[in-house]
C-alpha cells in the first residue's frame, strides 16, 4: 500500500471502534468491514489510507489481509494484538486500551463517523454493502477462496488511478525522510 502496515495503529483503530460499543466488543466480521471501509474512505478523501494493509477479496467482501491475520492469531505481531484484544467465539473484545497516539484526529473522526453511520446495520448488511465496491466485484473470489485486490484496482475504484505515480512518489519521499530523521 502507500504507507507501511503498522499493527499498533490497527490496534488503536480497532479500539477506537470498540470503545463506541457498550460492551467494548464486536463481531470479527463487523470489525474487519468497518476498518476496511475506513481505509477506503480515507484513501479516497485524503489520498492516504488508515492502515497501509493489503486488501483481499473474500466471500463476505473485501478485508485487510494483515488485520485479519492479527485477529486470527496468525500474524507475527499477533502477540502484540493479544495484549489488547481477546477473541470470544466470533467476537473480538477490547480488554486493554492501546490509546490513540498513532491516529490522527481526522482518522479518529472517520472511524467514529463510519461506526455511527452504520450503527443500525447488522453485520451481514455491512458485508453486503461492501459487495458493491468495484474492487471487490472485479476480484470476486470463488466460494471459499480469496483474491488479492491490486493497488491499481483499488485506485481505480476510488477515482485515484490517474494519481498513482504521484501517490507512490509522495510515499517514497516520506519514507526517505523518516529514515533520515530516525
Phi and psi restraints in degrees (value plus and minus 20) as a CYANA .aco file:
   2 UNK   PHI    -107.0   -67.0
   2 UNK   PSI     -40.6    -0.6
   3 UNK   PHI    -148.9  -108.9
   3 UNK   PSI     135.5   175.5
   4 UNK   PHI     -86.3   -46.3
   4 UNK   PSI     125.3   165.3
   5 UNK   PHI     -88.9   -48.9
   5 UNK   PSI     108.2   148.2
   6 UNK   PHI    -145.5  -105.5
   6 UNK   PSI      81.4   121.4
   7 UNK   PHI     -77.8   -37.8
   7 UNK   PSI     -52.4   -12.4
   8 UNK   PHI     -89.2   -49.2
   8 UNK   PSI     -57.4   -17.4
   9 UNK   PHI     -85.9   -45.9
   9 UNK   PSI     -58.8   -18.8
  10 UNK   PHI     -83.6   -43.6
  10 UNK   PSI     -61.8   -21.8
  11 UNK   PHI     -81.6   -41.6
  11 UNK   PSI     -61.9   -21.9
  12 UNK   PHI     -86.1   -46.1
  12 UNK   PSI     -59.2   -19.2
  13 UNK   PHI     -85.7   -45.7
  13 UNK   PSI     -63.7   -23.7
  14 UNK   PHI     -81.8   -41.8
  14 UNK   PSI     -62.3   -22.3
  15 UNK   PHI     -85.1   -45.1
  15 UNK   PSI     -57.8   -17.8
  16 UNK   PHI     -80.2   -40.2
  16 UNK   PSI     -58.9   -18.9
  17 UNK   PHI     -89.3   -49.3
  17 UNK   PSI     -64.1   -24.1
  18 UNK   PHI     -90.2   -50.2
  18 UNK   PSI     -49.9    -9.9
  19 UNK   PHI     -83.9   -43.9
  19 UNK   PSI     -39.2     0.8
  20 UNK   PHI    -101.4   -61.4
  20 UNK   PSI     -31.6     8.4
  21 UNK   PHI    -112.6   -72.6
  21 UNK   PSI     120.4   160.4
  22 UNK   PHI     -75.4   -35.4
  22 UNK   PSI     -64.6   -24.6
  23 UNK   PHI    -115.3   -75.3
  23 UNK   PSI     -13.7    26.3
  24 UNK   PHI      35.4    75.4
  24 UNK   PSI      22.9    62.9
  25 UNK   PHI    -169.6  -129.6
  25 UNK   PSI     137.8   177.8
  26 UNK   PHI    -178.8  -138.8
  26 UNK   PSI     144.2   184.2
  27 UNK   PHI     -87.0   -47.0
  27 UNK   PSI     130.9   170.9
  28 UNK   PHI     -77.9   -37.9
  28 UNK   PSI     -61.5   -21.5
  29 UNK   PHI     -79.8   -39.8
  29 UNK   PSI     -69.0   -29.0
  30 UNK   PHI     -81.9   -41.9
  30 UNK   PSI     -66.2   -26.2
  31 UNK   PHI     -78.9   -38.9
  31 UNK   PSI     -67.4   -27.4
  32 UNK   PHI     -81.5   -41.5
  32 UNK   PSI     -60.9   -20.9
  33 UNK   PHI     -88.3   -48.3
  33 UNK   PSI     -65.1   -25.1
  34 UNK   PHI     -83.7   -43.7
  34 UNK   PSI     -59.7   -19.7
  35 UNK   PHI     -86.4   -46.4
  35 UNK   PSI     -59.4   -19.4
  36 UNK   PHI     -84.2   -44.2
  36 UNK   PSI     -65.6   -25.6
  37 UNK   PHI     -81.4   -41.4
  37 UNK   PSI     -61.6   -21.6
  38 UNK   PHI     -82.9   -42.9
  38 UNK   PSI     -64.9   -24.9
  39 UNK   PHI     -77.4   -37.4
  39 UNK   PSI     -67.7   -27.7
  40 UNK   PHI     -85.9   -45.9
  40 UNK   PSI     -66.2   -26.2
  41 UNK   PHI     -87.6   -47.6
  41 UNK   PSI     -58.0   -18.0
  42 UNK   PHI     -88.0   -48.0
  42 UNK   PSI     -58.2   -18.2
  43 UNK   PHI     -79.4   -39.4
  43 UNK   PSI     -66.2   -26.2
  44 UNK   PHI     -85.4   -45.4
  44 UNK   PSI     -59.3   -19.3
  45 UNK   PHI    -103.1   -63.1
  45 UNK   PSI     -56.0   -16.0
  46 UNK   PHI    -148.2  -108.2
  46 UNK   PSI     -10.2    29.8
  47 UNK   PHI      41.5    81.5
  47 UNK   PSI       8.6    48.6
  48 UNK   PHI    -173.4  -133.4
  48 UNK   PSI     103.9   143.9
  49 UNK   PHI     -95.4   -55.4
  49 UNK   PSI     153.5   193.5
  50 UNK   PHI    -100.0   -60.0
  50 UNK   PSI     -68.5   -28.5
  51 UNK   PHI    -121.4   -81.4
  51 UNK   PSI     -48.0    -8.0
  52 UNK   PHI      56.4    96.4
  52 UNK   PSI     -12.7    27.3
  53 UNK   PHI     -97.5   -57.5
  53 UNK   PSI     138.0   178.0
  54 UNK   PHI    -112.0   -72.0
  54 UNK   PSI     104.8   144.8
  55 UNK   PHI    -100.1   -60.1
  55 UNK   PSI     127.0   167.0
  56 UNK   PHI    -153.1  -113.1
  56 UNK   PSI     132.3   172.3
  57 UNK   PHI    -115.5   -75.5
  57 UNK   PSI     107.0   147.0
  58 UNK   PHI    -147.2  -107.2
  58 UNK   PSI     156.2   196.2
  59 UNK   PHI     -69.9   -29.9
  59 UNK   PSI     -65.7   -25.7
  60 UNK   PHI    -112.7   -72.7
  60 UNK   PSI       2.4    42.4
  61 UNK   PHI      88.5   128.5
  61 UNK   PSI    -193.3  -153.3
  62 UNK   PHI     -97.0   -57.0
  62 UNK   PSI     127.3   167.3
  63 UNK   PHI    -160.2  -120.2
  63 UNK   PSI     146.6   186.6
  64 UNK   PHI    -112.0   -72.0
  64 UNK   PSI      97.5   137.5
  65 UNK   PHI     -78.6   -38.6
  65 UNK   PSI     -70.9   -30.9
  66 UNK   PHI     -84.6   -44.6
  66 UNK   PSI     -58.9   -18.9
  67 UNK   PHI     -83.2   -43.2
  67 UNK   PSI     -63.5   -23.5
  68 UNK   PHI     -80.6   -40.6
  68 UNK   PSI     -62.0   -22.0
  69 UNK   PHI     -85.2   -45.2
  69 UNK   PSI     -59.0   -19.0
  70 UNK   PHI     -78.5   -38.5
  70 UNK   PSI     -69.5   -29.5
  71 UNK   PHI     -81.8   -41.8
  71 UNK   PSI     -58.9   -18.9
  72 UNK   PHI     -96.3   -56.3
  72 UNK   PSI     -30.5     9.5
  73 UNK   PHI      60.7   100.7
  73 UNK   PSI      -0.2    39.8
  74 UNK   PHI    -126.7   -86.7
  74 UNK   PSI      -9.4    30.6
  75 UNK   PHI    -130.4   -90.4
  75 UNK   PSI     131.6   171.6
  76 UNK   PHI     -73.3   -33.3
  76 UNK   PSI     -55.3   -15.3
  77 UNK   PHI    -109.6   -69.6
  77 UNK   PSI     -11.7    28.3
  78 UNK   PHI     -81.3   -41.3
  78 UNK   PSI     -50.9   -10.9
  79 UNK   PHI     -84.8   -44.8
  79 UNK   PSI     -54.5   -14.5
  80 UNK   PHI     -86.7   -46.7
  80 UNK   PSI     -65.4   -25.4
  81 UNK   PHI     -77.1   -37.1
  81 UNK   PSI     -63.8   -23.8
  82 UNK   PHI     -88.7   -48.7
  82 UNK   PSI     -29.7    10.3
  83 UNK   PHI     -91.5   -51.5
  83 UNK   PSI     -41.9    -1.9
  84 UNK   PHI    -134.8   -94.8
  84 UNK   PSI     -42.9    -2.9
  85 UNK   PHI    -153.1  -113.1
  85 UNK   PSI     129.3   169.3
  86 UNK   PHI    -150.1  -110.1
  86 UNK   PSI     113.4   153.4
  87 UNK   PHI    -101.7   -61.7
  87 UNK   PSI     112.3   152.3
  88 UNK   PHI    -150.6  -110.6
  88 UNK   PSI      75.7   115.7
  89 UNK   PHI      44.7    84.7
  89 UNK   PSI    -144.1  -104.1
  90 UNK   PHI    -113.7   -73.7
  90 UNK   PSI     -14.7    25.3
  91 UNK   PHI    -121.5   -81.5
  91 UNK   PSI     134.5   174.5
  92 UNK   PHI    -135.2   -95.2
  92 UNK   PSI     109.7   149.7
  93 UNK   PHI    -136.1   -96.1
  93 UNK   PSI     108.9   148.9
  94 UNK   PHI     -96.2   -56.2
  94 UNK   PSI      98.6   138.6
  95 UNK   PHI    -131.1   -91.1
  95 UNK   PSI     -42.9    -2.9
  96 UNK   PHI    -163.8  -123.8
  96 UNK   PSI     123.1   163.1
  97 UNK   PHI    -107.0   -67.0
  97 UNK   PSI      99.7   139.7
  98 UNK   PHI    -101.6   -61.6
  98 UNK   PSI     -19.3    20.7
  99 UNK   PHI      60.0   100.0
  99 UNK   PSI    -185.1  -145.1
 100 UNK   PHI    -156.9  -116.9
 100 UNK   PSI      -5.7    34.3
 101 UNK   PHI     -76.6   -36.6
 101 UNK   PSI     -45.0    -5.0
 102 UNK   PHI    -113.4   -73.4
 102 UNK   PSI     -25.8    14.2
 103 UNK   PHI    -118.8   -78.8
 103 UNK   PSI     119.0   159.0
 104 UNK   PHI    -100.2   -60.2
 104 UNK   PSI     143.9   183.9
 105 UNK   PHI     -80.5   -40.5
 105 UNK   PSI     -59.0   -19.0
 106 UNK   PHI     -82.6   -42.6
 106 UNK   PSI     -59.2   -19.2
 107 UNK   PHI     -87.5   -47.5
 107 UNK   PSI     -62.7   -22.7
 108 UNK   PHI     -82.1   -42.1
 108 UNK   PSI     -64.6   -24.6
 109 UNK   PHI     -81.6   -41.6
 109 UNK   PSI     -59.6   -19.6
 110 UNK   PHI     -84.6   -44.6
 110 UNK   PSI     -64.9   -24.9
 111 UNK   PHI     -79.7   -39.7
 111 UNK   PSI     -64.7   -24.7
 112 UNK   PHI     -85.3   -45.3
 112 UNK   PSI     -61.3   -21.3
 113 UNK   PHI     -83.6   -43.6
 113 UNK   PSI     -62.9   -22.9
 114 UNK   PHI     -86.5   -46.5
 114 UNK   PSI     -64.7   -24.7
 115 UNK   PHI     -79.5   -39.5
 115 UNK   PSI     -64.3   -24.3
 116 UNK   PHI     -86.0   -46.0
 116 UNK   PSI     -66.0   -26.0
 117 UNK   PHI     -81.0   -41.0
 117 UNK   PSI     -54.9   -14.9
 118 UNK   PHI    -125.9   -85.9
 118 UNK   PSI      -7.5    32.5
 119 UNK   PHI     -81.9   -41.9
 119 UNK   PSI     -51.4   -11.4
 120 UNK   PHI    -105.9   -65.9
 120 UNK   PSI     -28.1    11.9
 121 UNK   PHI    -106.0   -66.0
 121 UNK   PSI     119.8   159.8
 122 UNK   PHI     -99.2   -59.2
 122 UNK   PSI     148.1   188.1
 123 UNK   PHI     -76.9   -36.9
 123 UNK   PSI     -60.3   -20.3
 124 UNK   PHI     -92.4   -52.4
 124 UNK   PSI     -49.8    -9.8
 125 UNK   PHI     -87.2   -47.2
 125 UNK   PSI     -57.9   -17.9
 126 UNK   PHI     -87.1   -47.1
 126 UNK   PSI     -63.2   -23.2
 127 UNK   PHI     -80.1   -40.1
 127 UNK   PSI     -63.6   -23.6
 128 UNK   PHI     -83.5   -43.5
 128 UNK   PSI     -58.5   -18.5
 129 UNK   PHI     -76.5   -36.5
 129 UNK   PSI     -63.0   -23.0
 130 UNK   PHI     -91.0   -51.0
 130 UNK   PSI     -37.2     2.8
 131 UNK   PHI     -88.3   -48.3
 131 UNK   PSI     -34.1     5.9
 132 UNK   PHI    -107.1   -67.1
 132 UNK   PSI     -26.0    14.0
 133 UNK   PHI     -92.6   -52.6
 133 UNK   PSI     110.6   150.6
 134 UNK   PHI     -77.6   -37.6
 134 UNK   PSI     -56.3   -16.3
 135 UNK   PHI     -87.8   -47.8
 135 UNK   PSI     -50.8   -10.8
 136 UNK   PHI     -96.0   -56.0
 136 UNK   PSI     -64.0   -24.0
 137 UNK   PHI     -76.5   -36.5
 137 UNK   PSI     -64.8   -24.8
 138 UNK   PHI     -86.1   -46.1
 138 UNK   PSI     -50.4   -10.4
 139 UNK   PHI    -133.9   -93.9
 139 UNK   PSI      -0.8    39.2
 140 UNK   PHI     -70.9   -30.9
 140 UNK   PSI     105.0   145.0
 141 UNK   PHI    -104.5   -64.5
 141 UNK   PSI     141.0   181.0
 142 UNK   PHI     -85.9   -45.9
 142 UNK   PSI     131.0   171.0
 143 UNK   PHI     -72.5   -32.5
 143 UNK   PSI     110.9   150.9
 144 UNK   PHI      62.6   102.6
 144 UNK   PSI     -13.5    26.5
 145 UNK   PHI    -146.1  -106.1
 145 UNK   PSI    -192.1  -152.1
 146 UNK   PHI    -164.5  -124.5
 146 UNK   PSI     138.9   178.9
 147 UNK   PHI    -153.8  -113.8
 147 UNK   PSI     119.6   159.6
 148 UNK   PHI     -87.0   -47.0
 148 UNK   PSI     128.0   168.0
 149 UNK   PHI    -124.4   -84.4
 149 UNK   PSI      96.6   136.6
 150 UNK   PHI     -91.1   -51.1
 150 UNK   PSI     136.9   176.9
 151 UNK   PHI     -81.1   -41.1
 151 UNK   PSI     -54.9   -14.9
 152 UNK   PHI     -82.9   -42.9
 152 UNK   PSI     -62.7   -22.7
 153 UNK   PHI     -86.2   -46.2
 153 UNK   PSI     -60.0   -20.0
 154 UNK   PHI     -87.3   -47.3
 154 UNK   PSI     -63.4   -23.4
 155 UNK   PHI     -85.3   -45.3
 155 UNK   PSI     -59.1   -19.1
 156 UNK   PHI     -82.9   -42.9
 156 UNK   PSI     -64.1   -24.1
 157 UNK   PHI     -85.9   -45.9
 157 UNK   PSI     -48.5    -8.5
 158 UNK   PHI    -119.6   -79.6
 158 UNK   PSI     -13.7    26.3
 159 UNK   PHI      57.2    97.2
 159 UNK   PSI       0.8    40.8
 160 UNK   PHI    -133.1   -93.1
 160 UNK   PSI      -9.9    30.1
 161 UNK   PHI     -76.4   -36.4
 161 UNK   PSI     -57.1   -17.1
 162 UNK   PHI     -93.6   -53.6
 162 UNK   PSI     -28.2    11.8
 163 UNK   PHI    -128.1   -88.1
 163 UNK   PSI     -10.8    29.2
 164 UNK   PHI     -74.9   -34.9
 164 UNK   PSI     -72.0   -32.0
 165 UNK   PHI     -81.9   -41.9
 165 UNK   PSI     -60.4   -20.4
 166 UNK   PHI     -84.4   -44.4
 166 UNK   PSI     -62.9   -22.9
 167 UNK   PHI     -84.4   -44.4
 167 UNK   PSI     -62.5   -22.5
 168 UNK   PHI     -86.9   -46.9
 168 UNK   PSI     -59.6   -19.6
 169 UNK   PHI     -84.3   -44.3
 169 UNK   PSI     -61.7   -21.7
 170 UNK   PHI     -79.7   -39.7
 170 UNK   PSI     -62.7   -22.7
 171 UNK   PHI     -88.0   -48.0
 171 UNK   PSI     -61.2   -21.2
 172 UNK   PHI     -80.7   -40.7
 172 UNK   PSI     -63.5   -23.5
 173 UNK   PHI     -83.6   -43.6
 173 UNK   PSI     -63.4   -23.4
 174 UNK   PHI     -85.6   -45.6
 174 UNK   PSI     -62.1   -22.1
 175 UNK   PHI     -83.0   -43.0
 175 UNK   PSI     -62.1   -22.1
 176 UNK   PHI     -82.7   -42.7
 176 UNK   PSI     -62.0   -22.0
 177 UNK   PHI     -84.6   -44.6
 177 UNK   PSI     -61.0   -21.0
 178 UNK   PHI     -83.6   -43.6
 178 UNK   PSI     -58.1   -18.1
 179 UNK   PHI     -88.0   -48.0
 179 UNK   PSI     -56.9   -16.9
 180 UNK   PHI     -86.5   -46.5
 180 UNK   PSI     -61.3   -21.3
 181 UNK   PHI     -98.0   -58.0
 181 UNK   PSI     -36.0     4.0
